[in-house]
Amino acid sequence: MEAPKRTTIPALRVRQWLDAWEDVKFDPSVHRRRPSEHFYVTSIKASQLRALCDIHRRSSAHKGSRKSDLGVQRRHNEARSLEIAEFVKHGFPWSAISQSSRKSGEFDDLKKPGWLPTAIVVNVLISDDVREGGAVAPEDLVDVVDDGEIARLVLPEGVSPTWQPKKTAPIEVIDGQHRLWAFDESEDEDFELPVVLFHGLDISWQAYLFYVINIKPAKINTSLGFDLYPLLRTEDWLEHAGGPTIYRESRAQELTEALWSYPESPWYQRIDMLGDGGRRFVTQAAWIRSLLATFVKKWESTRVPIGGLYGAPAGKDKAVLPWNRSQQSAFLIAAWSYVKDAIKETDAEWAEALREGRLDLAPDPAFEGPTTLPNTDQGVRAILAVFNDLCFVQADTLELKSWPANDFSEGTSEIGIRESLQALRKRSEIDGFLRAVARGLATYDWRTYGSDTLTAVEKSAKARFRGSTGYRELREDVLRHLASSAEQNVSDSAREVINQLGWD
């Protein structure tokens, strides 16, 4: 039986390189190896490009091999692709009118061609490129044969709309995936798309291209851009320009507001958002500082590889978690909810001492009282730090990157957070670990220095948590407490954090 022929597509070579670019710091260790001096312009059938990018397979609950592509793959908005698909069929304004209006026949005169002249920007992987699913199988590679001005793309054998790669797909989309995904159900297999094609472009350069195409011209909100392309949260070239710094500060504020405004949050209406509530609640400013020092930080230090879950690469592949704002909010709300529940259920001596003589235990004085650390700046930061530290070192074991966003999880809307919470609680590894950490935290003595239930010896021990040095002291003390936890996964994680911090 004769083997299927390999399709060849001509491409125009475009040289864009200046001598001044030789001053750029190219570094493969940060996914920024020296790029080719050329890219290519061509046209490819939408059905073929879709198959080569493996978009159809990746749309089905991550059953394929590429779960996150080191933060390269943008999140997909299905509604946007459906609108583009309707536009392709009959143009604008037909694509914007309701289904009932389309069916009425009264607006058929609005039908027009749906041209898509703007290029899809893609990268063809080379044999050395490794993504989370591994390298491209040799027989699946797209060859770029460049003999001069006109180059040739040689596709794998048998490429068709139903073709699937054996492992990692040979092409990844940098910009334009919603246009490409619009053809998922297209009946016209001959529709071609203009394509700008890079060859072997490292992932940091891909994030950079996305930024200059979509964010720099102010086309989309910067915070949303960091959700769509999570790798941008850690790019050092943006750090100098204020990008990730602005991201971290604005994200910390957004997360604080979500904790305060979400009705089922333990901190619902319990954060002093204006800074004028006296000592009853922890202030918004204190929450923002604590989040910047924990979940949203970049690194512990240049020598200590513990960063923030929302602001640093985690796991063995050093990939940024692709979680968006509602997922990040839901994770914090779930963790704090389990802490509140665990403290409420504990009969530990410290908690019973705070409750003694109280006829009304709603709210629980062990969690919300005036002399319990979880209701103070120091306690909030310590608990945030512990959850961040333990989950960061367990990122691979807990498969944190495999928690996908859902259709309702954009932004920090109530429905988005609720949907993300429901999805999180179905991830038994993550949810179970958060509950285990909370149970361990509930057995720690959280009474403040000012509690009149402390003995003289206990009061002296608590004194070291006061002042600016108290944050570190309390964090270390809680970690050492968890290192002796009966929960094996919690104790192992705490010891690993202590070791990485150099506190052993």
C-alpha positions as CSV (number, residue, x, y, z in Angstrom):
1,M,0.0,0.0,0.0
2,E,1.4,3.4,-1.0
3,A,2.2,5.7,1.9
4,P,0.3,9.0,2.0
5,K,2.2,11.9,0.4
6,R,3.5,14.8,2.4
7,T,1.8,18.1,1.5
8,T,4.2,20.9,0.5
9,I,3.2,24.6,1.0
10,P,5.3,27.5,-0.5
11,A,6.1,30.3,1.9
12,L,7.7,33.7,1.5
13,R,10.8,34.2,3.6
14,V,10.9,37.6,5.5
15,R,14.2,38.7,6.9
16,Q,13.8,41.0,9.9
17,W,17.1,41.4,11.7
18,L,19.2,44.4,12.7
19,D,22.8,44.5,13.8
20,A,21.6,46.4,16.9
21,W,19.7,43.2,17.9
22,E,23.0,41.5,18.6
23,D,23.0,43.5,21.8
24,V,20.0,41.6,23.1
25,K,20.7,39.1,25.9
26,F,19.8,35.7,24.5
27,D,19.6,33.0,27.2
28,P,18.3,29.5,26.6
29,S,18.1,28.9,30.4
30,V,15.2,31.4,30.6
31,H,13.5,30.1,27.4
32,R,15.0,32.9,25.3
33,R,17.4,31.3,22.9
34,R,18.6,33.2,19.9
35,P,15.8,33.3,17.3
36,S,16.1,32.8,13.6
37,E,16.8,35.9,11.5
38,H,13.8,35.0,9.3
39,F,10.1,34.3,9.6
40,Y,7.7,33.2,6.9
41,V,4.4,34.3,5.4
42,T,2.1,31.8,3.8
43,S,-1.5,30.6,3.6
44,I,-2.7,27.3,5.0
45,K,-6.1,25.6,4.9
46,A,-7.9,26.3,8.2
47,S,-8.6,22.6,8.5
48,Q,-5.0,21.6,8.2
49,L,-3.7,24.3,10.5
50,R,-6.3,23.4,13.1
51,A,-5.2,19.8,13.1
52,L,-1.5,20.6,13.2
53,C,-2.1,22.9,16.2
54,D,-4.0,20.2,18.0
55,I,-6.6,22.7,19.0
56,H,-9.6,20.3,18.6
57,R,-8.0,17.7,20.9
58,R,-7.0,20.3,23.5
59,S,-10.6,21.5,23.7
60,S,-11.8,18.3,25.4
61,A,-10.8,18.5,29.0
62,H,-7.0,18.3,28.5
63,K,-7.2,14.7,27.3
64,G,-4.4,15.4,24.9
65,S,-0.7,15.6,25.7
66,R,-0.3,19.3,26.1
67,K,-1.7,20.6,29.4
68,S,-0.2,24.0,29.6
69,D,2.7,24.4,27.2
70,L,4.7,26.2,29.9
71,G,2.1,29.0,29.9
72,V,2.3,29.6,26.2
73,Q,-1.2,28.5,25.2
74,R,-3.9,31.2,25.7
75,R,-7.2,30.4,27.3
76,H,-10.0,29.9,24.9
77,N,-13.2,31.9,24.9
78,E,-15.7,29.6,23.1
79,A,-18.3,32.4,22.6
80,R,-15.8,34.5,20.8
81,S,-14.9,31.7,18.4
82,L,-18.6,31.0,17.7
83,E,-19.2,34.6,16.9
84,I,-16.2,34.6,14.5
85,A,-17.5,31.4,12.9
86,E,-20.8,33.1,12.2
87,F,-19.0,36.1,10.8
88,V,-17.0,33.9,8.4
89,K,-20.2,32.5,7.0
90,H,-22.1,35.7,6.5
91,G,-20.1,38.7,7.6
92,F,-21.1,41.7,9.7
93,P,-23.7,42.7,10.9
94,W,-25.3,39.3,10.4
95,S,-22.9,37.8,13.0
96,A,-24.1,40.2,15.6
97,I,-27.9,39.8,15.3
98,S,-30.0,37.3,17.2
99,Q,-30.8,33.7,16.2
100,S,-34.4,34.5,15.9
101,S,-33.7,37.5,13.6
102,R,-31.5,35.2,11.4
103,K,-34.3,32.7,11.1
104,S,-37.0,35.2,10.3
105,G,-35.6,35.9,6.8
106,E,-36.1,39.6,7.2
107,F,-32.4,40.3,7.4
108,D,-31.0,38.2,4.6
109,D,-29.9,41.4,2.9
110,L,-27.3,41.8,5.7
111,K,-25.3,38.8,4.6
112,K,-21.8,39.6,3.4
113,P,-18.5,37.9,2.9
114,G,-16.6,37.2,6.2
115,W,-13.1,37.9,5.2
116,L,-10.3,37.2,7.7
117,P,-7.3,39.0,6.2
118,T,-5.3,39.3,9.5
119,A,-2.6,36.7,9.8
120,I,-2.6,33.9,12.4
121,V,0.8,34.0,14.1
122,V,2.2,30.5,14.8
123,N,5.5,28.8,15.8
124,V,6.7,25.6,14.2
125,L,8.4,23.5,16.9
126,I,11.9,22.0,16.2
127,S,13.0,18.5,17.4
128,D,14.7,20.0,20.5
129,D,11.6,21.8,21.7
130,V,10.1,20.2,24.8
131,R,6.6,21.1,26.1
132,E,4.7,19.5,29.0
133,G,3.7,16.6,26.7
134,G,7.3,16.1,25.6
135,A,8.9,16.7,22.2
136,V,7.2,16.3,18.8
137,A,7.4,12.8,17.4
138,P,9.9,12.8,14.6
139,E,7.3,11.7,12.0
140,D,5.0,14.6,13.1
141,L,7.5,17.4,12.7
142,V,6.7,20.1,10.1
143,D,9.9,20.6,8.1
144,V,10.9,24.1,6.9
145,V,13.0,23.9,3.8
146,D,14.6,27.3,3.1
147,D,16.6,27.5,-0.2
148,G,16.2,31.2,-0.7
149,E,13.4,33.8,-1.0
150,I,10.8,31.1,-1.4
151,A,10.7,28.4,1.3
152,R,8.7,25.2,1.6
153,L,6.7,23.8,4.5
154,V,6.6,20.1,4.4
155,L,3.7,18.8,6.5
156,P,3.6,15.3,8.1
157,E,2.1,12.4,6.1
158,G,-1.6,12.2,6.0
159,V,-2.5,15.5,7.4
160,S,-6.3,15.9,7.4
161,P,-9.0,17.6,9.5
162,T,-9.0,14.5,11.7
163,W,-5.3,14.0,11.9
164,Q,-3.8,13.9,15.4
165,P,-0.2,14.0,16.5
166,K,1.3,11.0,18.4
167,K,2.5,13.3,21.2
168,T,3.0,17.0,21.1
169,A,1.5,19.0,18.2
170,P,4.1,20.4,15.8
171,I,2.7,23.9,15.7
172,E,1.6,26.2,18.5
173,V,-0.5,29.4,18.1
174,I,1.0,32.6,19.4
175,D,-1.9,34.9,18.3
176,G,-5.2,34.2,16.6
177,Q,-6.4,30.9,18.2
178,H,-10.0,32.2,18.4
179,R,-10.0,32.8,14.7
180,L,-8.6,29.3,14.1
181,W,-10.9,27.6,16.5
182,A,-13.9,29.2,14.7
183,F,-13.4,26.5,12.0
184,D,-13.8,23.6,14.4
185,E,-17.2,22.8,12.8
186,S,-16.6,24.3,9.4
187,E,-18.0,22.4,6.4
188,D,-15.7,24.2,4.0
189,E,-12.3,22.5,4.1
190,D,-10.8,24.8,1.5
191,F,-11.0,28.1,3.4
192,E,-7.4,29.4,3.7
193,L,-5.9,31.6,6.4
194,P,-2.9,33.9,6.1
195,V,-0.2,32.8,8.4
196,V,3.0,34.4,9.8
197,L,5.2,31.5,10.8
198,F,8.1,31.4,13.1
199,H,10.4,28.4,13.3
200,G,11.8,27.2,16.6
201,L,10.9,30.4,18.5
202,D,11.5,30.0,22.2
203,I,8.5,30.4,24.5
204,S,9.6,33.6,26.2
205,W,9.8,35.3,22.8
206,Q,6.3,34.0,22.0
207,A,5.0,35.7,25.2
208,Y,6.8,38.9,24.1
209,L,5.1,38.7,20.7
210,F,1.7,38.3,22.2
211,Y,2.4,41.3,24.5
212,V,3.4,43.7,21.7
213,I,0.6,42.5,19.4
214,N,-2.2,42.6,22.0
215,I,-1.3,44.6,25.1
216,K,1.2,47.2,24.1
217,P,-1.3,48.8,21.6
218,A,-3.8,48.8,24.5
219,K,-6.1,46.4,22.8
220,I,-6.9,44.4,25.9
221,N,-6.7,45.0,29.7
222,T,-3.2,44.4,31.0
223,S,-4.5,42.2,33.9
224,L,-6.5,40.1,31.5
225,G,-3.4,39.8,29.4
226,F,-1.6,38.2,32.3
227,D,-4.4,35.7,32.5
228,L,-4.4,34.9,28.8
229,Y,-0.6,34.5,28.7
230,P,0.5,33.5,32.3
231,L,4.2,33.5,31.3
232,L,4.1,37.3,31.1
233,R,3.8,37.4,34.9
234,T,7.4,36.4,35.2
235,E,9.2,38.1,32.3
236,D,12.2,40.1,33.5
237,W,12.0,42.5,30.6
238,L,8.6,43.5,31.7
239,E,9.8,43.8,35.3
240,H,12.0,46.8,34.3
241,A,9.0,48.4,32.6
242,G,6.7,47.9,35.5
243,G,4.5,45.2,33.9
244,P,4.7,42.3,36.4
245,T,5.0,44.8,39.3
246,I,1.7,46.5,38.2
247,Y,0.2,43.0,37.7
248,R,1.2,41.9,41.2
249,E,-0.1,45.1,42.9
250,S,-3.4,45.2,41.0
251,R,-3.9,41.5,41.4
252,A,-3.3,41.6,45.2
253,Q,-6.0,44.4,45.4
254,E,-8.4,42.4,43.2
255,L,-7.9,39.3,45.4
256,T,-8.4,41.3,48.6
257,E,-11.7,42.7,47.2
258,A,-12.8,39.2,46.2
259,L,-12.2,37.9,49.7
260,W,-14.2,40.8,51.1
261,S,-17.1,40.8,48.7
262,Y,-17.8,37.1,48.0
263,P,-20.7,36.1,50.3
264,E,-19.3,32.7,51.3
265,S,-15.8,34.0,52.0
266,P,-14.8,33.8,55.7
267,W,-13.7,37.4,55.2
268,Y,-17.0,38.6,53.7
269,Q,-17.4,42.2,54.9
270,R,-14.6,41.6,57.4
271,I,-11.7,43.5,55.8
272,D,-11.3,47.2,56.6
273,M,-11.4,48.4,52.9
274,L,-11.1,52.1,53.8
275,G,-8.6,52.0,56.6
276,D,-10.8,53.7,59.1
277,G,-12.3,50.8,61.0
278,G,-10.0,50.9,64.0
279,R,-8.6,47.5,65.1
280,R,-11.7,45.5,64.5
281,F,-10.6,44.2,61.1
282,V,-7.3,43.8,59.2
283,T,-7.0,46.6,56.7
284,Q,-7.1,46.3,52.9
285,A,-3.5,47.7,52.8
286,A,-2.3,45.0,55.2
287,W,-3.9,42.3,53.1
288,I,-2.4,43.6,49.9
289,R,1.1,43.7,51.5
290,S,0.6,40.2,52.8
291,L,-0.4,38.9,49.4
292,L,2.5,40.6,47.7
293,A,4.8,38.9,50.2
294,T,3.2,35.5,49.6
295,F,1.0,34.3,46.8
296,V,1.8,37.2,44.3
297,K,5.6,37.5,45.0
298,K,8.1,36.5,42.4
299,W,10.7,34.7,44.5
300,E,11.7,34.2,48.1
301,S,15.2,35.3,47.1
302,T,17.6,34.7,44.2
303,R,19.0,31.7,46.2
304,V,15.7,30.3,47.5
305,P,13.4,28.8,44.8
306,I,10.2,29.3,46.7
307,G,8.0,31.9,45.0
308,G,4.4,32.9,44.9
309,L,1.9,30.5,43.4
310,Y,0.4,33.3,41.4
311,G,3.7,35.1,40.5
312,A,6.5,32.6,40.0
313,P,7.3,29.5,37.9
314,A,6.4,26.4,40.0
315,G,7.2,22.7,39.6
316,K,10.0,20.8,37.9
317,D,9.3,22.4,34.5
318,K,9.3,25.9,36.0
319,A,5.9,26.7,34.4
320,V,3.6,29.5,35.6
321,L,0.3,28.3,36.9
322,P,-2.3,29.3,34.2
323,W,-5.0,30.1,36.8
324,N,-7.0,33.2,36.1
325,R,-8.4,35.7,38.6
326,S,-11.5,33.7,39.7
327,Q,-9.4,30.6,40.2
328,Q,-6.9,32.5,42.3
329,S,-9.7,34.0,44.4
330,A,-11.4,30.6,44.8
331,F,-8.2,29.0,46.0
332,L,-7.7,31.6,48.7
333,I,-11.4,31.5,49.7
334,A,-11.3,27.7,50.0
335,A,-8.1,27.7,52.0
336,W,-9.4,30.2,54.5
337,S,-12.8,28.5,54.7
338,Y,-11.1,25.3,55.7
339,V,-9.0,27.1,58.3
340,K,-12.2,28.7,59.8
341,D,-14.0,25.3,59.9
342,A,-11.0,23.5,61.4
343,I,-10.6,26.1,64.1
344,K,-14.3,26.0,64.8
345,E,-14.2,22.2,65.2
346,T,-11.0,22.0,67.3
347,D,-11.0,21.5,71.0
348,A,-7.4,22.5,71.3
349,E,-6.5,24.1,74.6
350,W,-5.7,27.5,73.1
351,A,-9.1,27.7,71.3
352,E,-11.1,26.5,74.4
353,A,-9.3,29.1,76.5
354,L,-10.5,31.9,74.2
355,R,-14.0,30.6,74.2
356,E,-14.2,30.1,78.0
357,G,-16.9,32.2,79.6
358,R,-18.4,33.1,76.2
359,L,-22.1,32.3,76.0
360,D,-22.4,33.3,72.4
361,L,-19.8,31.6,70.2
362,A,-21.0,33.1,66.9
363,P,-18.7,34.4,65.6
364,D,-16.0,32.0,67.0
365,P,-13.6,34.0,69.2
366,A,-10.8,31.6,68.2
367,F,-11.0,32.7,64.6
368,E,-12.6,36.2,64.8
369,G,-11.9,37.4,68.3
370,P,-9.8,40.4,69.3
371,T,-6.9,38.2,70.7
372,T,-6.5,35.6,68.0
373,L,-3.8,35.9,65.4
374,P,-5.9,34.9,62.4
375,N,-7.7,38.2,63.0
376,T,-4.4,40.2,62.8
377,D,-2.0,41.4,60.2
378,Q,0.7,39.0,61.4
379,G,-1.6,36.0,61.5
380,V,-3.1,36.7,58.0
381,R,0.4,36.8,56.5
382,A,1.5,33.7,58.3
383,I,-1.4,31.6,57.2
384,L,-1.1,32.9,53.6
385,A,2.6,32.2,53.6
386,V,2.1,28.6,54.9
387,F,-0.5,27.7,52.3
388,N,1.6,29.3,49.6
389,D,4.9,27.6,50.7
390,L,3.5,24.1,51.1
391,C,1.4,24.2,47.8
392,F,4.4,25.7,45.9
393,V,6.7,22.8,46.8
394,Q,3.9,20.3,46.1
395,A,2.9,21.9,42.8
396,D,3.7,18.8,40.7
397,T,2.3,16.2,43.2
398,L,-1.0,18.2,43.5
399,E,-1.1,18.7,39.7
400,L,-2.0,22.3,40.2
401,K,-1.5,23.1,36.5
402,S,-4.2,20.6,35.5
403,W,-7.0,22.6,37.2
404,P,-8.6,24.1,34.1
405,A,-10.6,27.3,34.0
406,N,-14.3,27.0,33.1
407,D,-16.6,29.1,30.9
408,F,-17.8,31.2,33.8
409,S,-14.5,31.9,35.5
410,E,-13.4,35.2,33.9
411,G,-12.6,38.0,36.2
412,T,-13.7,38.0,39.9
413,S,-17.5,37.9,39.5
414,E,-19.6,36.0,42.0
415,I,-20.6,33.4,39.5
416,G,-17.0,33.0,38.3
417,I,-15.7,32.4,41.8
418,R,-18.5,30.0,42.6
419,E,-17.9,27.9,39.5
420,S,-14.2,27.9,40.3
421,L,-14.8,26.8,43.9
422,Q,-17.0,24.0,42.7
423,A,-14.4,22.8,40.2
424,L,-11.6,23.1,42.9
425,R,-13.5,20.9,45.3
426,K,-13.7,18.2,42.7
427,R,-9.9,18.1,42.5
428,S,-9.5,15.7,45.4
429,E,-5.7,16.0,45.6
430,I,-5.7,19.8,45.9
431,D,-8.8,20.0,48.0
432,G,-7.7,17.3,50.4
433,F,-4.3,18.9,50.8
434,L,-5.8,22.3,51.7
435,R,-8.1,20.6,54.3
436,A,-5.1,18.7,55.8
437,V,-3.1,21.9,56.1
438,A,-6.0,23.7,57.7
439,R,-6.4,20.8,60.3
440,G,-2.7,21.2,61.1
441,L,-3.0,24.9,61.5
442,A,-6.0,24.6,63.9
443,T,-3.8,22.8,66.4
444,Y,-1.3,25.7,66.6
445,D,-1.7,28.1,69.5
446,W,-3.0,31.3,67.7
447,R,-3.5,33.4,70.8
448,T,-2.0,36.9,70.6
449,Y,0.5,38.4,73.1
450,G,-2.4,40.5,74.5
451,S,-4.6,37.5,75.5
452,D,-5.2,37.3,79.2
453,T,-5.5,33.5,79.0
454,L,-1.7,33.1,78.5
455,T,0.7,32.1,81.3
456,A,3.8,34.2,81.9
457,V,5.9,31.7,80.0
458,E,3.5,31.6,77.1
459,K,3.3,35.4,77.0
460,S,7.0,35.7,76.8
461,A,7.1,33.2,73.9
462,K,4.5,35.2,72.0
463,A,6.4,38.5,72.5
464,R,8.8,37.6,69.7
465,F,5.9,37.9,67.1
466,R,5.5,41.6,67.7
467,G,7.1,44.2,65.5
468,S,8.5,43.9,61.9
469,T,10.5,40.8,62.7
470,G,7.4,39.1,63.9
471,Y,6.3,38.1,60.4
472,R,9.3,35.9,59.8
473,E,9.3,34.5,63.3
474,L,5.6,33.5,63.2
475,R,6.0,32.0,59.7
476,E,8.9,29.8,60.9
477,D,7.1,28.8,64.1
478,V,4.0,27.7,62.3
479,L,6.1,25.7,59.7
480,R,7.9,23.9,62.5
481,H,4.6,23.1,64.1
482,L,3.3,21.6,60.9
483,A,6.6,19.7,60.4
484,S,5.4,17.5,63.3
485,S,1.9,17.1,62.0
486,A,0.2,13.7,62.0
487,E,-0.7,14.4,58.3
488,Q,2.3,12.9,56.5
489,N,1.9,15.0,53.3
490,V,1.7,18.1,55.4
491,S,4.7,17.3,57.6
492,D,6.8,16.3,54.6
493,S,5.9,19.5,52.8
494,A,6.7,21.7,55.8
495,R,10.1,20.1,56.3
496,E,10.9,20.6,52.6
497,V,10.0,24.3,52.9
498,I,12.1,24.7,56.1
499,N,15.0,23.0,54.2
500,Q,14.7,25.3,51.2
501,L,14.5,28.4,53.4
502,G,17.7,27.3,55.2
503,W,16.0,27.2,58.6
504,D,16.9,23.6,59.4
